Amino acid sequence: MHTNTMLASWAVLVLMITCAGREAEARAFFVFGDSLVDSGNNDYLITTARADSYPYGIDYPTRRPTGRFSNGLNIPDLISESMGSEPTLPYLSPQLTGENLLVGANFASAGIGILNDTGIQFLNIIRMYKQLEYFEQYQTRVSALIGSDQTQSLVNDALVLITVGGNDFVNNYYLVPYSARSRQYSLPDYVVYLISEYRKILNRLYELGARQVLVTGTGPLGCVPAELALRSRNGECSVELQRAASLFNPQLVQMINSLNSDIGSNVFIAANAFDMHMDFVSDPQAYGFVTSKIACCGQGPYNGIGLCTVISNLCPNRDLYAFWDPFHPSEKANRIIVQQILTGTNKYMHPMNLSTMLALDRSRT
């Protein structure tokens, strides 16, 4: 009996220490980018790039649309979940005040790209330069709450996720035949230009205090249902868009290596979203999907035409589909991606995975 009591006491003590550790490790989380990571900012804007109506959010805990381009949770939600944190609120949400500010903020906006002219057809979206302005504004607001020194620590210790670049191809260079950018640049030159502009964005994030930044490359742009519907005869991925991704992603890693070298620290971590996606695009059955070609929600060939709306075809079981709508992965696919971000090998994460990054000492120069 005495032994059982001691064991019970130890169990309570271990639980208390674990909880205290979690509390001490709670870190803010900031999200920048496009619709893959937008948690609802565009709901507050007059834009056509919105996910604010059924059946978006059909598998979200509230069963309601939230502005996430998903049937349920998106990649930032799942990263927050893995860190034991609340999901970050959209920066434009009226609820992002007081204590909620200390959890972090999501600045992402569907439709945007690295370049300011990407997504102009969506009108009023939060372009990358504006997302960075909002991050500055956020820090001013938090300084009023906890002081500038504490705010600097909060930002330096935070995890940052940035996902941008796909739209610069899909909603700019290849949006229409003979687009302005495709007349201006050959594809290889366009990629070099994009990478140079992206470097400025990442530099600015560093200047604003970000010290642990997860940078995702583009997925297999030519394999999403929207592109299959437009460009594919037999369900094969679009060669031209795959070529764009295969040029962009290695140069992004090179640029990140160069930035880290200049800084003298592994501030930026590259996530190989292309291979993460290609795993289940190439062999959907291995991951429990029935298809990686047909979107769960949509219309036309591969359910890849237009947006997901209340009158679209809708699959009964979202977990069987790699793609939720013509462009975006399902929650199940997002979970597979986040697992690789957390624990993936060097094939997927360079120079380290997120678990390793979070485990390292947070004291950085």
N, C-alpha and C positions, 0 to 999 in steps of 0.2 A: 504493500500500500504506500509505504514511504517512498519507494522508488518511483511509483506512478506519479505521486505528488511532485517529486523533483523533476520528472520528465515533463509534466504539465507546466511547471514554472519555467523550465528551459524553453519550452515551445512558445510561451507568452513572451519571454525575453527576446528570442530570435525574431518573433513577429514584430515586436516594438523596434528592434534595431533595423529590420528590413524597411519598415514604414518610415523611420527617421531618415534612412539612407535615401529612400525614394524622394522624400520631401527635399532633402539637401540637393538631390540631383535634378529636381524639377527645373527645366530650362525653357526659356521662351523659344518660340518657333515662328519663323517668318517665311512667307511663301510669295514668290514672284513668278509671273509667266502668263500662260494662255489658258485655253479652256480645259486642258488636261488637269489643271490644278486650281482653277477658279472655283471658289466655294460659295459664290453668290453675289459678287460685286456688281455684275451686269444687271442684276435685278433692280438696282437703284439707278440705272441709266436708261436713257431713251436710245435703244439699240435693237437691232434684229438678232444679235448674237445672244440669245437668252435660252435658259433651260428652266423656265418658271411655270411650266404647265404639265399636266399629266400626259404621258406616263413617266416623265422624269421623277426620280425619287420614289418609285413604286416599292423598292426594297429598302429604302432609308428607314431608320428606326421610327420616324413619325409617319411613314407611308405617304409623305407629301413632297412635292417638288421644292427644292431648296436653292435652285440656281446652279447646282452641280450638274455637270454633263455626264451623268451616270445614273444607273438604276438604283444605286445605293451610295456606298462610301467611295470617295475618290482617294488618290494617292496621299495627299496631305493628311486626310482623316486617319488613314491606316498607319502612317508614320507617327502621328500623335498617339494613336492607340498603342503602338509598340513602345512608346516612351512613357506610357501611363499618364498622358496629359489629356486635357479637354481639347477638342478640335479648335483650331484658331478661327476666329470670326472674320468675315469679310471686313476690310478696312472701312467700307462705306456703311456698315451696319450700325444703326442707332444704339445697339446693345454694346458696342465696343467702347466702353467707358470704365472708369474706376479700376477695380481689381481685374476685370477682363482684359484690360490692356497689358497686364503683366504676363499673360499667357502667350502673347505675341499677336500677330495680325497676318491676314492673307490679303495681298495687294493684287493678286492675279486677275486678269480680265480676258474673257473669251475673245478670240479674233485677233489679238495683237501679235506682233512679231518683234524681231530684233530691230527692224527698220520702221521708221515712222509712217511710211506709205503702205505698209502691210495692213490688210484688213480695212482699207478705207471704205469698202462697200458696207461695212457695219456701222458707219458713222461714229457714234459717240462711245468710244471704248477707252480704257485707261492704258495709254501707250507706255512703253518701257520707261521713258524719261519721267513720265508722270508718276509711275509706280515708285521710282526712286525719290521723287519729290515728296510723295506721301510718306515714305519711310523716314525722311528728315522731319516732316511734320509730326509723325508718330513720336519720334524721340523728344521733340519739344513738349508734347503733351505728357509724356511719361515723366520727364524732368520736373514738371510742375507737381507731379504726385510724389516722387521719391527722391528728387534731387538729381543733378547731372552726373555725379560720380556713380551712383547706383544704376542710373540709366545706362551709362557706358559699360558697366560690368554686365548688366542684363543683356545688352546687345553683343558684347564680345563673347559671352558664354553661350549665346543662342545658337540653335541650328537654323540654317537658312537653306531653302530649296528654291532652285530656279529652273524652270522648264519653258524654253522658248526656242524658236527656230523653224519648226515644222510649217507654220503659217507663212513664213517667208518664201517657201516654195509653193505650197498648196493655194494660198490666198494672195499670192503676189506673182512670182515668176511664171508659174504655170496656170494662173487663174483663167486667163484667156489666151488663145493663140496670139503670138506676137505682142505680148504684154510690153509695157514701157521698159521694164527691167530686162526682159529677154532680148529686146532690141539694143539695149544699152550694153549688156554684158553677155559673153559666152558663159555657159554654166560653170566651168572651172574658175573663171574670173569673178563671177557672182559669189561663189562660195568663199573665195579669198576676201572679198569685200565684207560679206556677212561676218566672217570670223574676226576681222579687224574691228568692226562695229561692236561685236559681242565682247571683245576684250575691253573696250571702253566701259561697257556696262558692268563687267565684273570688277574692273578697277575701281569704279565708283562705289560699288557695294563694299569693297575693302576700305575705301576712304571713309565710308559711313559707319565703319566699326565691325562689319561682318568678318568673323574669323573661322567659321566652320560652315563651308558652303558646299552643298551638294548640287552638282550641275548635271542635268540629264541631257544626253544627246537626243537626236530625233529617232523615232521608231521607224519601222519599214513603211515609209510613206506610200509606196506603190501597192501595198497589200491591203489597205483598208477598204471596206466595202464600197465607199464612195468612189474610190479610184478604179476598183474593179468594174463598177457600173459604167463609168465613163470610158475606160480605156482597154478593158479586157474582153477577149473573145471567148476564151475557154476557162476563165477563172485564174489565169496566170497573173502574177504581180506585174505592174507597169514597170518596164525596164528603165524608162527615163527617170521616173521618180525614185526608183531604187538606186539608180546611179547618183542622183542628187544626194541621197542620204549617205551613200558609201563614200562620197567625196567630203561631205560636211563633217561626219563624225570623227574620222581620224585626225582631221585638222583641228577640231575642237579639243581633242585630247592633247595634241601638241601644244596648242595655245595655253591650256591649263598647266601643263608641265613647265612652260616658259614663265608663266605668271608666278607659279609657286617658287621657281628658281630665283626669280627677281626678288620675291618677298623673303625667301630664305626659310619658308615653312609651308607645309602642306595644307594651306588654307582651303584650296579648291579640290574637291573630289569629283571625278568623272564617273557617271553612271552610264553604262552601255545599254541604253534603252532599245537599241536596234536588235541586239542579240537576245535580250530578255523577251522581246515580242516575237522574234523569229522562232524561238523555241516552240511556242504554242501555235504560231501561224503554220509552221512546217509540219508539226505533228500534234494536231489538236487533241486527238484521242488519248495521247499519253498524259494529258493534263485534265482529262475528264470532260472535254468539250465535244459536241457532235459536229461542230463546224467552226472554222475561223474565217470563212468567206462571206457568209450571210449574216447581216446584222440582226439582232433580236428585234429591233424596232426601226421601221422605215417602210419604204415602198419601192417598186421598180426592181430591176435586176439586183440580186444580192441584198435587197432592202437598202440599197445604197443611194437612192435618189432623194434629194430634199432633206428635210429635218424630220425628227421623230415627233409626231403629234398625236392627238387623241384619235385621229382617223387612220393612223398608220397600222400596218401589220404589227402584232405584238406577240412574241413567243411566250408560252406559259411558264417556262422554267429558264430564268436568266442565267443560271449557273452552267447551262449546257452550251452557252454562246461566248466565244472569245470577245466578240464586239457587241456592245450594247446598242449603239446607233451607227450611222455611216462612218463616223470618225473615231469614236471613243471606246476604249475597252470597257467590258463589264466589271462589276465589283469583284467578281471571282478572278478575272484576269489581273485587275489591279493588285489583288492580294498576292498573286504569284510574282508580280513585278517587285512589290515592296519586300517580299521575302528575299529576293536576290539582292536588293539594295542593302538589306540588313546583314545578310550572311554570305553573299555571293563571293566567288573566287575572283582572282585577278582578271579572268575573262570578262567579267561583268562590272567590276568596280576597280578603279585605279586612282591613287595607289593603294587604297584600302577600302573595306566595306564600312557601312555606317556603324555597325556594332563596335568595330575596332576604333573608329573615329570617336564615338561617344565614350568609350572606355578610357581613352587617353587623357592624360592630365590636361585640364582646360586652361592652364596658365600659358598664354601665348603672347608673343611680342606684338 
